[in-house]
Amino acid sequence: MTNFLFNIKNHYLRVAIAELVDEAMKAAGRPHYQFSQQWDAGSMAQADVIFTEMVAGEWYLCQDLFQHAPEQYTLLFSRTMNTLP
């Protein structure tokens, strides 16, 4: 089973990514997967793919948490946009 972990505050972005993942997994014939939004050490240890958003420098604040991630995982992140252009 493939575990996808989300740490994305923007509801619409999170739903859009989940829909894309759902379509991709169904197209690949891999019906066994799950989504989680529990951002803790236990969830990190089980995650195969991690979607997160961070501001510059936040990665360094989360290093202790990422030590619980499995040996092989994929991390995808977007930049947090707090202000409008």
Contacts in CASP RR format, 6 or more apart in sequence:
PFRMAT RR
TARGET T0000
AUTHOR 0000-0000-0000
METHOD contacts of the structure
MODEL  1
MTNFLFNIKNHYLRVAIAELVDEAMKAAGRPHYQFSQQWDAGSMAQADVI
FTEMVAGEWYLCQDLFQHAPEQYTLLFSRTMNTLP
1 32 0 8 1.000
1 33 0 8 1.000
1 34 0 8 1.000
2 25 0 8 1.000
2 30 0 8 1.000
2 32 0 8 1.000
2 33 0 8 1.000
2 34 0 8 1.000
2 48 0 8 1.000
2 49 0 8 1.000
3 33 0 8 1.000
3 34 0 8 1.000
3 36 0 8 1.000
3 46 0 8 1.000
3 47 0 8 1.000
3 48 0 8 1.000
3 49 0 8 1.000
4 18 0 8 1.000
4 21 0 8 1.000
4 33 0 8 1.000
4 34 0 8 1.000
4 35 0 8 1.000
4 36 0 8 1.000
4 47 0 8 1.000
4 48 0 8 1.000
4 49 0 8 1.000
4 50 0 8 1.000
4 51 0 8 1.000
5 35 0 8 1.000
5 36 0 8 1.000
5 37 0 8 1.000
5 38 0 8 1.000
5 39 0 8 1.000
5 43 0 8 1.000
5 44 0 8 1.000
5 46 0 8 1.000
5 47 0 8 1.000
5 49 0 8 1.000
5 50 0 8 1.000
5 51 0 8 1.000
6 14 0 8 1.000
6 17 0 8 1.000
6 18 0 8 1.000
6 35 0 8 1.000
6 36 0 8 1.000
6 37 0 8 1.000
6 51 0 8 1.000
6 52 0 8 1.000
7 37 0 8 1.000
7 39 0 8 1.000
7 50 0 8 1.000
7 51 0 8 1.000
7 52 0 8 1.000
7 53 0 8 1.000
8 14 0 8 1.000
8 17 0 8 1.000
8 51 0 8 1.000
8 52 0 8 1.000
8 53 0 8 1.000
8 78 0 8 1.000
9 53 0 8 1.000
9 80 0 8 1.000
10 53 0 8 1.000
13 53 0 8 1.000
13 78 0 8 1.000
14 37 0 8 1.000
14 51 0 8 1.000
17 51 0 8 1.000
18 35 0 8 1.000
21 33 0 8 1.000
21 35 0 8 1.000
21 49 0 8 1.000
25 31 0 8 1.000
25 33 0 8 1.000
36 43 0 8 1.000
36 46 0 8 1.000
36 47 0 8 1.000
39 65 0 8 1.000
40 65 0 8 1.000
41 65 0 8 1.000
41 68 0 8 1.000
42 68 0 8 1.000
44 50 0 8 1.000
44 65 0 8 1.000
44 66 0 8 1.000
44 68 0 8 1.000
44 69 0 8 1.000
45 68 0 8 1.000
45 69 0 8 1.000
45 70 0 8 1.000
46 70 0 8 1.000
47 69 0 8 1.000
47 70 0 8 1.000
47 73 0 8 1.000
48 70 0 8 1.000
48 73 0 8 1.000
48 74 0 8 1.000
49 73 0 8 1.000
49 74 0 8 1.000
49 76 0 8 1.000
50 69 0 8 1.000
50 73 0 8 1.000
50 74 0 8 1.000
50 75 0 8 1.000
50 76 0 8 1.000
51 76 0 8 1.000
51 77 0 8 1.000
52 75 0 8 1.000
52 76 0 8 1.000
52 77 0 8 1.000
52 78 0 8 1.000
53 77 0 8 1.000
53 78 0 8 1.000
53 79 0 8 1.000
53 80 0 8 1.000
54 62 0 8 1.000
54 77 0 8 1.000
54 79 0 8 1.000
54 80 0 8 1.000
55 79 0 8 1.000
55 80 0 8 1.000
55 82 0 8 1.000
56 79 0 8 1.000
66 75 0 8 1.000
69 75 0 8 1.000
END
